[in-house]
Amino acid sequence: MKPIKFILNVIWLIFCGIWMALAYVVAGIICCILIITIPFGIASFRIAGFILWPFGRTAVERSDAGAA
């Protein structure tokens, strides 16, 4: 990993990454408690992972994901 990405990730984590990730984790837990919203809860946990360490990661669209 390039040093600039590491520095940007640490700055992001300190200033707003932790709070946003915590909010997504709480939302994911609430969604998993409500049975019908479990897929949204799982997506919230994935988004929380991207928010914690965003620089250097890429979101890729998959053709086999989503509704049929």
URJOSUL-V240227 format. One record per pair of residues at least 6 apart in sequence whose C-alpha atoms are under 6 Angstrom apart, sorted by sequence separation. I is the first residue (numbers start at 0). J is the second residue. D is the distance in Angstrom with one decimal. If there is no record, write none. Layout:
# URJOSUL-V240227
I|J|D + I|J|D
This chain:
# URJOSUL-V240227
30|36|5.1 + 31|37|4.6 + 30|37|5.6 + 31|40|5.3 + 30|40|4.7 + 27|40|3.8 + 27|43|5.1 + 27|44|6.0 + 23|43|5.5 + 24|44|5.8 + 23|47|5.5 + 20|47|4.5 + 20|50|5.9 + 16|50|5.8 + 16|51|5.2 + 8|52|5.7 + 8|54|6.0 + 4|54|5.8
